[in-house]
Amino acid sequence: MANMSYCRFENTYHDLKDCYEALNEADSLESLEQTVNEYEKKFIQKLVELCKDIVDEFGDALHEDSKND
């Protein structure tokens, strides 16, 4: 089910934080990938790459916004 637009980022934040904690609890990406099925494995790497893209594209803009507060 898709997130409603008014809470999309809040809901996604909590889900992403859960994924982040799972990554931190694992010794490495390889050990985490050993505990999930083949379908899920490809999404671990996709998630990490998407997070990098978000930081690359929006990280500086967010940093600039916080300077103005």
CHARMM-style PDB file with segment names, atoms N, HN, CA, C and O in Angstrom:
ATOM      1  N   MET     1       0.850  -1.177   0.000  1.00  0.00      PROA
ATOM      2  CA  MET     1       0.000   0.000   0.000  1.00  0.00      PROA
ATOM      3  C   MET     1       0.893   1.237   0.000  1.00  0.00      PROA
ATOM      4  O   MET     1       1.870   1.302   0.747  1.00  0.00      PROA
ATOM      5  N   ALA     2       0.571   2.185  -0.809  1.00  0.00      PROA
ATOM      6  HN  ALA     2      -0.222   2.132  -1.415  1.00  0.00      PROA
ATOM      7  CA  ALA     2       1.354   3.410  -0.930  1.00  0.00      PROA
ATOM      8  C   ALA     2       1.105   4.322   0.268  1.00  0.00      PROA
ATOM      9  O   ALA     2       0.039   4.286   0.882  1.00  0.00      PROA
ATOM     10  N   ASN     3       2.099   5.131   0.585  1.00  0.00      PROA
ATOM     11  HN  ASN     3       2.965   5.161   0.086  1.00  0.00      PROA
ATOM     12  CA  ASN     3       1.948   6.123   1.650  1.00  0.00      PROA
ATOM     13  C   ASN     3       1.070   7.262   1.171  1.00  0.00      PROA
ATOM     14  O   ASN     3       1.104   7.643   0.000  1.00  0.00      PROA
ATOM     15  N   MET     4       0.293   7.794   2.078  1.00  0.00      PROA
ATOM     16  HN  MET     4       0.265   7.485   3.028  1.00  0.00      PROA
ATOM     17  CA  MET     4      -0.475   8.991   1.768  1.00  0.00      PROA
ATOM     18  C   MET     4       0.510  10.151   1.704  1.00  0.00      PROA
ATOM     19  O   MET     4       1.482  10.186   2.459  1.00  0.00      PROA
ATOM     20  N   SER     5       0.263  11.092   0.810  1.00  0.00      PROA
ATOM     21  HN  SER     5      -0.526  11.063   0.197  1.00  0.00      PROA
ATOM     22  CA  SER     5       1.223  12.167   0.578  1.00  0.00      PROA
ATOM     23  C   SER     5       1.517  12.993   1.826  1.00  0.00      PROA
ATOM     24  O   SER     5       2.622  13.515   1.968  1.00  0.00      PROA
ATOM     25  N   TYR     6       0.552  13.121   2.729  1.00  0.00      PROA
ATOM     26  HN  TYR     6      -0.346  12.697   2.614  1.00  0.00      PROA
ATOM     27  CA  TYR     6       0.767  13.953   3.904  1.00  0.00      PROA
ATOM     28  C   TYR     6       1.664  13.287   4.952  1.00  0.00      PROA
ATOM     29  O   TYR     6       2.144  13.961   5.863  1.00  0.00      PROA
ATOM     30  N   CYS     7       1.896  11.982   4.839  1.00  0.00      PROA
ATOM     31  HN  CYS     7       1.506  11.434   4.099  1.00  0.00      PROA
ATOM     32  CA  CYS     7       2.762  11.313   5.818  1.00  0.00      PROA
ATOM     33  C   CYS     7       3.813  10.419   5.141  1.00  0.00      PROA
ATOM     34  O   CYS     7       4.422   9.567   5.787  1.00  0.00      PROA
ATOM     35  N   ARG     8       4.012  10.622   3.860  1.00  0.00      PROA
ATOM     36  HN  ARG     8       3.517  11.314   3.335  1.00  0.00      PROA
ATOM     37  CA  ARG     8       4.952   9.811   3.083  1.00  0.00      PROA
ATOM     38  C   ARG     8       6.342   9.808   3.698  1.00  0.00      PROA
ATOM     39  O   ARG     8       6.922   8.743   3.911  1.00  0.00      PROA
ATOM     40  N   PHE     9       6.876  10.969   3.983  1.00  0.00      PROA
ATOM     41  HN  PHE     9       6.405  11.834   3.811  1.00  0.00      PROA
ATOM     42  CA  PHE     9       8.248  11.058   4.476  1.00  0.00      PROA
ATOM     43  C   PHE     9       8.361  10.551   5.906  1.00  0.00      PROA
ATOM     44  O   PHE     9       9.361   9.928   6.264  1.00  0.00      PROA
ATOM     45  N   GLU    10       7.358  10.807   6.720  1.00  0.00      PROA
ATOM     46  HN  GLU    10       6.546  11.313   6.429  1.00  0.00      PROA
ATOM     47  CA  GLU    10       7.382  10.295   8.090  1.00  0.00      PROA
ATOM     48  C   GLU    10       7.374   8.769   8.107  1.00  0.00      PROA
ATOM     49  O   GLU    10       8.184   8.151   8.797  1.00  0.00      PROA
ATOM     50  N   ASN    11       6.476   8.171   7.360  1.00  0.00      PROA
ATOM     51  HN  ASN    11       5.818   8.674   6.799  1.00  0.00      PROA
ATOM     52  CA  ASN    11       6.390   6.709   7.322  1.00  0.00      PROA
ATOM     53  C   ASN    11       7.659   6.102   6.745  1.00  0.00      PROA
ATOM     54  O   ASN    11       8.172   5.112   7.266  1.00  0.00      PROA
ATOM     55  N   THR    12       8.160   6.687   5.681  1.00  0.00      PROA
ATOM     56  HN  THR    12       7.744   7.491   5.257  1.00  0.00      PROA
ATOM     57  CA  THR    12       9.365   6.173   5.044  1.00  0.00      PROA
ATOM     58  C   THR    12      10.564   6.319   5.957  1.00  0.00      PROA
ATOM     59  O   THR    12      11.426   5.441   5.989  1.00  0.00      PROA
ATOM     60  N   TYR    13      10.636   7.405   6.694  1.00  0.00      PROA
ATOM     61  HN  TYR    13       9.936   8.118   6.668  1.00  0.00      PROA
ATOM     62  CA  TYR    13      11.724   7.610   7.647  1.00  0.00      PROA
ATOM     63  C   TYR    13      11.796   6.448   8.639  1.00  0.00      PROA
ATOM     64  O   TYR    13      12.870   5.902   8.889  1.00  0.00      PROA
ATOM     65  N   HSD    14      10.649   6.080   9.196  1.00  0.00      PROA
ATOM     66  HN  HSD    14       9.777   6.524   8.993  1.00  0.00      PROA
ATOM     67  CA  HSD    14      10.631   5.000  10.187  1.00  0.00      PROA
ATOM     68  C   HSD    14      11.030   3.664   9.560  1.00  0.00      PROA
ATOM     69  O   HSD    14      11.754   2.882  10.176  1.00  0.00      PROA
ATOM     70  N   ASP    15      10.570   3.404   8.356  1.00  0.00      PROA
ATOM     71  HN  ASP    15       9.983   4.040   7.855  1.00  0.00      PROA
ATOM     72  CA  ASP    15      10.951   2.172   7.662  1.00  0.00      PROA
ATOM     73  C   ASP    15      12.438   2.171   7.324  1.00  0.00      PROA
ATOM     74  O   ASP    15      13.112   1.151   7.472  1.00  0.00      PROA
ATOM     75  N   LEU    16      12.947   3.311   6.873  1.00  0.00      PROA
ATOM     76  HN  LEU    16      12.400   4.139   6.753  1.00  0.00      PROA
ATOM     77  CA  LEU    16      14.366   3.416   6.528  1.00  0.00      PROA
ATOM     78  C   LEU    16      15.232   3.264   7.773  1.00  0.00      PROA
ATOM     79  O   LEU    16      16.290   2.637   7.725  1.00  0.00      PROA
ATOM     80  N   LYS    17      14.787   3.834   8.881  1.00  0.00      PROA
ATOM     81  HN  LYS    17      13.928   4.344   8.921  1.00  0.00      PROA
ATOM     82  CA  LYS    17      15.535   3.696  10.128  1.00  0.00      PROA
ATOM     83  C   LYS    17      15.609   2.231  10.545  1.00  0.00      PROA
ATOM     84  O   LYS    17      16.649   1.780  11.027  1.00  0.00      PROA
ATOM     85  N   ASP    18      14.541   1.495  10.370  1.00  0.00      PROA
ATOM     86  HN  ASP    18      13.696   1.861   9.978  1.00  0.00      PROA
ATOM     87  CA  ASP    18      14.531   0.064  10.671  1.00  0.00      PROA
ATOM     88  C   ASP    18      15.549  -0.678   9.800  1.00  0.00      PROA
ATOM     89  O   ASP    18      16.270  -1.548  10.290  1.00  0.00      PROA
ATOM     90  N   CYS    19      15.607  -0.338   8.523  1.00  0.00      PROA
ATOM     91  HN  CYS    19      15.021   0.369   8.125  1.00  0.00      PROA
ATOM     92  CA  CYS    19      16.586  -0.946   7.611  1.00  0.00      PROA
ATOM     93  C   CYS    19      18.007  -0.568   8.033  1.00  0.00      PROA
ATOM     94  O   CYS    19      18.903  -1.413   8.019  1.00  0.00      PROA
ATOM     95  N   TYR    20      18.210   0.667   8.398  1.00  0.00      PROA
ATOM     96  HN  TYR    20      17.483   1.352   8.410  1.00  0.00      PROA
ATOM     97  CA  TYR    20      19.520   1.136   8.847  1.00  0.00      PROA
ATOM     98  C   TYR    20      19.985   0.359  10.079  1.00  0.00      PROA
ATOM     99  O   TYR    20      21.145  -0.042  10.171  1.00  0.00      PROA
ATOM    100  N   GLU    21      19.076   0.153  11.011  1.00  0.00      PROA
ATOM    101  HN  GLU    21      18.133   0.479  10.936  1.00  0.00      PROA
ATOM    102  CA  GLU    21      19.424  -0.598  12.219  1.00  0.00      PROA
ATOM    103  C   GLU    21      19.775  -2.045  11.882  1.00  0.00      PROA
ATOM    104  O   GLU    21      20.690  -2.611  12.481  1.00  0.00      PROA
ATOM    105  N   ALA    22      19.060  -2.653  10.934  1.00  0.00      PROA
ATOM    106  HN  ALA    22      18.317  -2.193  10.447  1.00  0.00      PROA
ATOM    107  CA  ALA    22      19.383  -4.018  10.514  1.00  0.00      PROA
ATOM    108  C   ALA    22      20.769  -4.071   9.871  1.00  0.00      PROA
ATOM    109  O   ALA    22      21.527  -5.014  10.098  1.00  0.00      PROA
ATOM    110  N   LEU    23      21.096  -3.060   9.073  1.00  0.00      PROA
ATOM    111  HN  LEU    23      20.481  -2.294   8.889  1.00  0.00      PROA
ATOM    112  CA  LEU    23      22.429  -2.998   8.471  1.00  0.00      PROA
ATOM    113  C   LEU    23      23.505  -2.841   9.544  1.00  0.00      PROA
ATOM    114  O   LEU    23      24.560  -3.469   9.456  1.00  0.00      PROA
ATOM    115  N   ASN    24      23.252  -2.018  10.547  1.00  0.00      PROA
ATOM    116  HN  ASN    24      22.395  -1.508  10.619  1.00  0.00      PROA
ATOM    117  CA  ASN    24      24.214  -1.809  11.627  1.00  0.00      PROA
ATOM    118  C   ASN    24      24.404  -3.060  12.474  1.00  0.00      PROA
ATOM    119  O   ASN    24      25.512  -3.335  12.935  1.00  0.00      PROA
ATOM    120  N   GLU    25      23.344  -3.810  12.680  1.00  0.00      PROA
ATOM    121  HN  GLU    25      22.444  -3.586  12.306  1.00  0.00      PROA
ATOM    122  CA  GLU    25      23.432  -5.021  13.504  1.00  0.00      PROA
ATOM    123  C   GLU    25      24.196  -6.136  12.801  1.00  0.00      PROA
ATOM    124  O   GLU    25      24.773  -7.005  13.454  1.00  0.00      PROA
ATOM    125  N   ALA    26      24.199  -6.112  11.479  1.00  0.00      PROA
ATOM    126  HN  ALA    26      23.730  -5.406  10.949  1.00  0.00      PROA
ATOM    127  CA  ALA    26      24.927  -7.121  10.720  1.00  0.00      PROA
ATOM    128  C   ALA    26      26.410  -6.769  10.724  1.00  0.00      PROA
ATOM    129  O   ALA    26      26.776  -5.595  10.782  1.00  0.00      PROA
ATOM    130  N   ASP    27      27.244  -7.773  10.662  1.00  0.00      PROA
ATOM    131  HN  ASP    27      26.946  -8.726  10.615  1.00  0.00      PROA
ATOM    132  CA  ASP    27      28.688  -7.522  10.609  1.00  0.00      PROA
ATOM    133  C   ASP    27      29.091  -6.865   9.301  1.00  0.00      PROA
ATOM    134  O   ASP    27      30.042  -6.084   9.259  1.00  0.00      PROA
ATOM    135  N   SER    28      28.366  -7.182   8.230  1.00  0.00      PROA
ATOM    136  HN  SER    28      27.594  -7.816   8.264  1.00  0.00      PROA
ATOM    137  CA  SER    28      28.668  -6.652   6.902  1.00  0.00      PROA
ATOM    138  C   SER    28      27.450  -6.845   6.015  1.00  0.00      PROA
ATOM    139  O   SER    28      26.506  -7.546   6.379  1.00  0.00      PROA
ATOM    140  N   LEU    29      27.480  -6.221   4.856  1.00  0.00      PROA
ATOM    141  HN  LEU    29      28.247  -5.651   4.560  1.00  0.00      PROA
ATOM    142  CA  LEU    29      26.395  -6.437   3.893  1.00  0.00      PROA
ATOM    143  C   LEU    29      26.320  -7.909   3.502  1.00  0.00      PROA
ATOM    144  O   LEU    29      25.233  -8.458   3.321  1.00  0.00      PROA
ATOM    145  N   GLU    30      27.470  -8.535   3.376  1.00  0.00      PROA
ATOM    146  HN  GLU    30      28.353  -8.090   3.524  1.00  0.00      PROA
ATOM    147  CA  GLU    30      27.508  -9.935   2.977  1.00  0.00      PROA
ATOM    148  C   GLU    30      26.822 -10.829   4.012  1.00  0.00      PROA
ATOM    149  O   GLU    30      26.079 -11.743   3.655  1.00  0.00      PROA
ATOM    150  N   SER    31      27.074 -10.562   5.292  1.00  0.00      PROA
ATOM    151  HN  SER    31      27.677  -9.819   5.583  1.00  0.00      PROA
ATOM    152  CA  SER    31      26.431 -11.390   6.323  1.00  0.00      PROA
ATOM    153  C   SER    31      24.932 -11.127   6.375  1.00  0.00      PROA
ATOM    154  O   SER    31      24.156 -12.053   6.609  1.00  0.00      PROA
ATOM    155  N   LEU    32      24.515  -9.896   6.163  1.00  0.00      PROA
ATOM    156  HN  LEU    32      25.146  -9.144   5.973  1.00  0.00      PROA
ATOM    157  CA  LEU    32      23.088  -9.597   6.121  1.00  0.00      PROA
ATOM    158  C   LEU    32      22.441 -10.295   4.931  1.00  0.00      PROA
ATOM    159  O   LEU    32      21.349 -10.852   5.047  1.00  0.00      PROA
ATOM    160  N   GLU    33      23.113 -10.263   3.797  1.00  0.00      PROA
ATOM    161  HN  GLU    33      24.000  -9.811   3.702  1.00  0.00      PROA
ATOM    162  CA  GLU    33      22.560 -10.895   2.604  1.00  0.00      PROA
ATOM    163  C   GLU    33      22.406 -12.408   2.773  1.00  0.00      PROA
ATOM    164  O   GLU    33      21.583 -13.021   2.094  1.00  0.00      PROA
ATOM    165  N   GLN    34      23.176 -13.011   3.658  1.00  0.00      PROA
ATOM    166  HN  GLN    34      23.845 -12.513   4.210  1.00  0.00      PROA
ATOM    167  CA  GLN    34      23.060 -14.444   3.914  1.00  0.00      PROA
ATOM    168  C   GLN    34      21.814 -14.781   4.726  1.00  0.00      PROA
ATOM    169  O   GLN    34      21.393 -15.937   4.764  1.00  0.00      PROA
ATOM    170  N   THR    35      21.226 -13.790   5.371  1.00  0.00      PROA
ATOM    171  HN  THR    35      21.568 -12.851   5.341  1.00  0.00      PROA
ATOM    172  CA  THR    35      20.063 -14.043   6.225  1.00  0.00      PROA
ATOM    173  C   THR    35      18.735 -13.730   5.541  1.00  0.00      PROA
ATOM    174  O   THR    35      17.675 -13.949   6.126  1.00  0.00      PROA
ATOM    175  N   VAL    36      18.778 -13.227   4.327  1.00  0.00      PROA
ATOM    176  HN  VAL    36      19.640 -13.048   3.851  1.00  0.00      PROA
ATOM    177  CA  VAL    36      17.536 -12.880   3.614  1.00  0.00      PROA
ATOM    178  C   VAL    36      17.419 -13.695   2.337  1.00  0.00      PROA
ATOM    179  O   VAL    36      18.398 -14.281   1.874  1.00  0.00      PROA
ATOM    180  N   ASN    37      16.221 -13.731   1.771  1.00  0.00      PROA
ATOM    181  HN  ASN    37      15.426 -13.255   2.147  1.00  0.00      PROA
ATOM    182  CA  ASN    37      16.010 -14.493   0.542  1.00  0.00      PROA
ATOM    183  C   ASN    37      16.560 -13.746  -0.678  1.00  0.00      PROA
ATOM    184  O   ASN    37      16.934 -12.577  -0.591  1.00  0.00      PROA
ATOM    185  N   GLU    38      16.599 -14.435  -1.792  1.00  0.00      PROA
ATOM    186  HN  GLU    38      16.295 -15.385  -1.863  1.00  0.00      PROA
ATOM    187  CA  GLU    38      17.173 -13.873  -3.027  1.00  0.00      PROA
ATOM    188  C   GLU    38      16.453 -12.600  -3.470  1.00  0.00      PROA
ATOM    189  O   GLU    38      17.084 -11.646  -3.925  1.00  0.00      PROA
ATOM    190  N   TYR    39      15.141 -12.595  -3.332  1.00  0.00      PROA
ATOM    191  HN  TYR    39      14.628 -13.370  -2.962  1.00  0.00      PROA
ATOM    192  CA  TYR    39      14.354 -11.425  -3.727  1.00  0.00      PROA
ATOM    193  C   TYR    39      14.774 -10.202  -2.923  1.00  0.00      PROA
ATOM    194  O   TYR    39      14.933  -9.113  -3.473  1.00  0.00      PROA
ATOM    195  N   GLU    40      14.952 -10.389  -1.614  1.00  0.00      PROA
ATOM    196  HN  GLU    40      14.823 -11.274  -1.168  1.00  0.00      PROA
ATOM    197  CA  GLU    40      15.288  -9.276  -0.732  1.00  0.00      PROA
ATOM    198  C   GLU    40      16.723  -8.796  -0.934  1.00  0.00      PROA
ATOM    199  O   GLU    40      17.001  -7.608  -0.775  1.00  0.00      PROA
ATOM    200  N   LYS    41      17.634  -9.700  -1.282  1.00  0.00      PROA
ATOM    201  HN  LYS    41      17.407 -10.666  -1.411  1.00  0.00      PROA
ATOM    202  CA  LYS    41      19.051  -9.357  -1.445  1.00  0.00      PROA
ATOM    203  C   LYS    41      19.257  -8.184  -2.398  1.00  0.00      PROA
ATOM    204  O   LYS    41      20.012  -7.259  -2.100  1.00  0.00      PROA
ATOM    205  N   LYS    42      18.589  -8.227  -3.534  1.00  0.00      PROA
ATOM    206  HN  LYS    42      17.976  -8.979  -3.776  1.00  0.00      PROA
ATOM    207  CA  LYS    42      18.818  -7.167  -4.522  1.00  0.00      PROA
ATOM    208  C   LYS    42      18.360  -5.804  -4.012  1.00  0.00      PROA
ATOM    209  O   LYS    42      18.871  -4.771  -4.443  1.00  0.00      PROA
ATOM    210  N   PHE    43      17.402  -5.805  -3.100  1.00  0.00      PROA
ATOM    211  HN  PHE    43      16.986  -6.644  -2.749  1.00  0.00      PROA
ATOM    212  CA  PHE    43      16.889  -4.528  -2.602  1.00  0.00      PROA
ATOM    213  C   PHE    43      17.765  -3.924  -1.513  1.00  0.00      PROA
ATOM    214  O   PHE    43      17.681  -2.724  -1.252  1.00  0.00      PROA
ATOM    215  N   ILE    44      18.592  -4.725  -0.882  1.00  0.00      PROA
ATOM    216  HN  ILE    44      18.660  -5.700  -1.094  1.00  0.00      PROA
ATOM    217  CA  ILE    44      19.547  -4.165   0.080  1.00  0.00      PROA
ATOM    218  C   ILE    44      20.484  -3.220  -0.659  1.00  0.00      PROA
ATOM    219  O   ILE    44      20.664  -2.072  -0.252  1.00  0.00      PROA
ATOM    220  N   GLN    45      21.076  -3.698  -1.736  1.00  0.00      PROA
ATOM    221  HN  GLN    45      20.930  -4.631  -2.067  1.00  0.00      PROA
ATOM    222  CA  GLN    45      22.007  -2.863  -2.506  1.00  0.00      PROA
ATOM    223  C   GLN    45      21.288  -1.684  -3.147  1.00  0.00      PROA
ATOM    224  O   GLN    45      21.820  -0.574  -3.176  1.00  0.00      PROA
ATOM    225  N   LYS    46      20.077  -1.915  -3.665  1.00  0.00      PROA
ATOM    226  HN  LYS    46      19.644  -2.816  -3.642  1.00  0.00      PROA
ATOM    227  CA  LYS    46      19.316  -0.825  -4.277  1.00  0.00      PROA
ATOM    228  C   LYS    46      19.008   0.268  -3.251  1.00  0.00      PROA
ATOM    229  O   LYS    46      19.052   1.455  -3.574  1.00  0.00      PROA
ATOM    230  N   LEU    47      18.699  -0.132  -2.024  1.00  0.00      PROA
ATOM    231  HN  LEU    47      18.663  -1.097  -1.763  1.00  0.00      PROA
ATOM    232  CA  LEU    47      18.396   0.835  -0.983  1.00  0.00      PROA
ATOM    233  C   LEU    47      19.621   1.680  -0.641  1.00  0.00      PROA
ATOM    234  O   LEU    47      19.526   2.899  -0.500  1.00  0.00      PROA
ATOM    235  N   VAL    48      20.762   1.025  -0.511  1.00  0.00      PROA
ATOM    236  HN  VAL    48      20.839   0.035  -0.625  1.00  0.00      PROA
ATOM    237  CA  VAL    48      21.997   1.757  -0.208  1.00  0.00      PROA
ATOM    238  C   VAL    48      22.324   2.729  -1.340  1.00  0.00      PROA
ATOM    239  O   VAL    48      22.692   3.876  -1.087  1.00  0.00      PROA
ATOM    240  N   GLU    49      22.191   2.281  -2.575  1.00  0.00      PROA
ATOM    241  HN  GLU    49      21.892   1.349  -2.781  1.00  0.00      PROA
ATOM    242  CA  GLU    49      22.464   3.155  -3.720  1.00  0.00      PROA
ATOM    243  C   GLU    49      21.492   4.331  -3.769  1.00  0.00      PROA
ATOM    244  O   GLU    49      21.896   5.455  -4.068  1.00  0.00      PROA
ATOM    245  N   LEU    50      20.221   4.084  -3.480  1.00  0.00      PROA
ATOM    246  HN  LEU    50      19.893   3.171  -3.237  1.00  0.00      PROA
ATOM    247  CA  LEU    50      19.232   5.169  -3.476  1.00  0.00      PROA
ATOM    248  C   LEU    50      19.557   6.199  -2.398  1.00  0.00      PROA
ATOM    249  O   LEU    50      19.434   7.401  -2.632  1.00  0.00      PROA
ATOM    250  N   CYS    51      19.968   5.738  -1.227  1.00  0.00      PROA
ATOM    251  HN  CYS    51      20.068   4.762  -1.037  1.00  0.00      PROA
ATOM    252  CA  CYS    51      20.347   6.669  -0.162  1.00  0.00      PROA
ATOM    253  C   CYS    51      21.529   7.527  -0.583  1.00  0.00      PROA
ATOM    254  O   CYS    51      21.568   8.724  -0.297  1.00  0.00      PROA
ATOM    255  N   LYS    52      22.497   6.914  -1.264  1.00  0.00      PROA
ATOM    256  HN  LYS    52      22.466   5.942  -1.497  1.00  0.00      PROA
ATOM    257  CA  LYS    52      23.632   7.688  -1.774  1.00  0.00      PROA
ATOM    258  C   LYS    52      23.161   8.738  -2.769  1.00  0.00      PROA
ATOM    259  O   LYS    52      23.614   9.882  -2.730  1.00  0.00      PROA
ATOM    260  N   ASP    53      22.253   8.352  -3.659  1.00  0.00      PROA
ATOM    261  HN  ASP    53      21.885   7.422  -3.690  1.00  0.00      PROA
ATOM    262  CA  ASP    53      21.722   9.299  -4.647  1.00  0.00      PROA
ATOM    263  C   ASP    53      21.014  10.468  -3.972  1.00  0.00      PROA
ATOM    264  O   ASP    53      21.168  11.617  -4.388  1.00  0.00      PROA
ATOM    265  N   ILE    54      20.241  10.176  -2.933  1.00  0.00      PROA
ATOM    266  HN  ILE    54      20.116   9.243  -2.595  1.00  0.00      PROA
ATOM    267  CA  ILE    54      19.526  11.230  -2.217  1.00  0.00      PROA
ATOM    268  C   ILE    54      20.518  12.209  -1.599  1.00  0.00      PROA
ATOM    269  O   ILE    54      20.354  13.424  -1.708  1.00  0.00      PROA
ATOM    270  N   VAL    55      21.540  11.675  -0.953  1.00  0.00      PROA
ATOM    271  HN  VAL    55      21.674  10.688  -0.864  1.00  0.00      PROA
ATOM    272  CA  VAL    55      22.547  12.548  -0.333  1.00  0.00      PROA
ATOM    273  C   VAL    55      23.283  13.355  -1.395  1.00  0.00      PROA
ATOM    274  O   VAL    55      23.495  14.556  -1.225  1.00  0.00      PROA
ATOM    275  N   ASP    56      23.675  12.704  -2.493  1.00  0.00      PROA
ATOM    276  HN  ASP    56      23.503  11.729  -2.632  1.00  0.00      PROA
ATOM    277  CA  ASP    56      24.380  13.410  -3.566  1.00  0.00      PROA
ATOM    278  C   ASP    56      23.539  14.539  -4.144  1.00  0.00      PROA
ATOM    279  O   ASP    56      24.052  15.622  -4.427  1.00  0.00      PROA
ATOM    280  N   GLU    57      22.257  14.286  -4.316  1.00  0.00      PROA
ATOM    281  HN  GLU    57      21.841  13.406  -4.085  1.00  0.00      PROA
ATOM    282  CA  GLU    57      21.403  15.268  -4.981  1.00  0.00      PROA
ATOM    283  C   GLU    57      20.854  16.332  -4.038  1.00  0.00      PROA
ATOM    284  O   GLU    57      20.697  17.485  -4.439  1.00  0.00      PROA
ATOM    285  N   PHE    58      20.560  15.965  -2.793  1.00  0.00      PROA
ATOM    286  HN  PHE    58      20.687  15.029  -2.467  1.00  0.00      PROA
ATOM    287  CA  PHE    58      19.867  16.892  -1.900  1.00  0.00      PROA
ATOM    288  C   PHE    58      20.642  17.230  -0.630  1.00  0.00      PROA
ATOM    289  O   PHE    58      20.220  18.106   0.125  1.00  0.00      PROA
ATOM    290  N   GLY    59      21.752  16.566  -0.379  1.00  0.00      PROA
ATOM    291  HN  GLY    59      22.095  15.854  -0.992  1.00  0.00      PROA
ATOM    292  CA  GLY    59      22.501  16.777   0.857  1.00  0.00      PROA
ATOM    293  C   GLY    59      22.964  18.203   1.050  1.00  0.00      PROA
ATOM    294  O   GLY    59      22.805  18.765   2.134  1.00  0.00      PROA
ATOM    295  N   ASP    60      23.531  18.796   0.021  1.00  0.00      PROA
ATOM    296  HN  ASP    60      23.660  18.340  -0.860  1.00  0.00      PROA
ATOM    297  CA  ASP    60      24.004  20.183   0.137  1.00  0.00      PROA
ATOM    298  C   ASP    60      22.854  21.155   0.331  1.00  0.00      PROA
ATOM    299  O   ASP    60      22.980  22.114   1.092  1.00  0.00      PROA
ATOM    300  N   ALA    61      21.743  20.926  -0.337  1.00  0.00      PROA
ATOM    301  HN  ALA    61      21.641  20.146  -0.955  1.00  0.00      PROA
ATOM    302  CA  ALA    61      20.589  21.820  -0.214  1.00  0.00      PROA
ATOM    303  C   ALA    61      20.058  21.784   1.210  1.00  0.00      PROA
ATOM    304  O   ALA    61      19.705  22.828   1.759  1.00  0.00      PROA
ATOM    305  N   LEU    62      19.996  20.619   1.812  1.00  0.00      PROA
ATOM    306  HN  LEU    62      20.283  19.771   1.366  1.00  0.00      PROA
ATOM    307  CA  LEU    62      19.525  20.519   3.189  1.00  0.00      PROA
ATOM    308  C   LEU    62      20.506  21.182   4.141  1.00  0.00      PROA
ATOM    309  O   LEU    62      20.100  21.825   5.109  1.00  0.00      PROA
ATOM    310  N   HSD    63      21.781  21.029   3.872  1.00  0.00      PROA
ATOM    311  HN  HSD    63      22.111  20.506   3.086  1.00  0.00      PROA
ATOM    312  CA  HSD    63      22.804  21.656   4.708  1.00  0.00      PROA
ATOM    313  C   HSD    63      22.687  23.176   4.627  1.00  0.00      PROA
ATOM    314  O   HSD    63      22.809  23.858   5.645  1.00  0.00      PROA
ATOM    315  N   GLU    64      22.457  23.704   3.454  1.00  0.00      PROA
ATOM    316  HN  GLU    64      22.357  23.150   2.628  1.00  0.00      PROA
ATOM    317  CA  GLU    64      22.302  25.149   3.261  1.00  0.00      PROA
ATOM    318  C   GLU    64      21.065  25.662   3.986  1.00  0.00      PROA
ATOM    319  O   GLU    64      21.097  26.734   4.590  1.00  0.00      PROA
ATOM    320  N   ASP    65      19.956  24.888   3.929  1.00  0.00      PROA
ATOM    321  HN  ASP    65      19.930  24.017   3.439  1.00  0.00      PROA
ATOM    322  CA  ASP    65      18.725  25.302   4.615  1.00  0.00      PROA
ATOM    323  C   ASP    65      18.937  25.402   6.116  1.00  0.00      PROA
ATOM    324  O   ASP    65      18.398  26.307   6.753  1.00  0.00      PROA
ATOM    325  N   SER    66      19.717  24.486   6.697  1.00  0.00      PROA
ATOM    326  HN  SER    66      20.155  23.751   6.179  1.00  0.00      PROA
ATOM    327  CA  SER    66      19.925  24.504   8.142  1.00  0.00      PROA
ATOM    328  C   SER    66      20.799  25.692   8.558  1.00  0.00      PROA
ATOM    329  O   SER    66      20.702  26.145   9.699  1.00  0.00      PROA
ATOM    330  N   LYS    67      21.639  26.200   7.673  1.00  0.00      PROA
ATOM    331  HN  LYS    67      21.718  25.832   6.746  1.00  0.00      PROA
ATOM    332  CA  LYS    67      22.465  27.365   7.982  1.00  0.00      PROA
ATOM    333  C   LYS    67      21.605  28.607   8.156  1.00  0.00      PROA
ATOM    334  O   LYS    67      21.955  29.506   8.920  1.00  0.00      PROA
ATOM    335  N   ASN    68      20.473  28.661   7.445  1.00  0.00      PROA
ATOM    336  HN  ASN    68      20.189  27.931   6.824  1.00  0.00      PROA
ATOM    337  CA  ASN    68      19.606  29.838   7.469  1.00  0.00      PROA
ATOM    338  C   ASN    68      18.676  29.857   8.676  1.00  0.00      PROA
ATOM    339  O   ASN    68      17.973  30.847   8.880  1.00  0.00      PROA
ATOM    340  N   ASP    69      18.647  28.804   9.479  1.00  0.00      PROA
ATOM    341  HN  ASP    69      19.218  28.000   9.313  1.00  0.00      PROA
ATOM    342  CA  ASP    69      17.739  28.764  10.648  1.00  0.00      PROA
ATOM    343  C   ASP    69      18.314  29.504  11.817  1.00  0.00      PROA
ATOM    344  OT1 ASP    69      17.688  29.570  12.875  1.00  0.00      PROA
TER     345      ASP     69
END
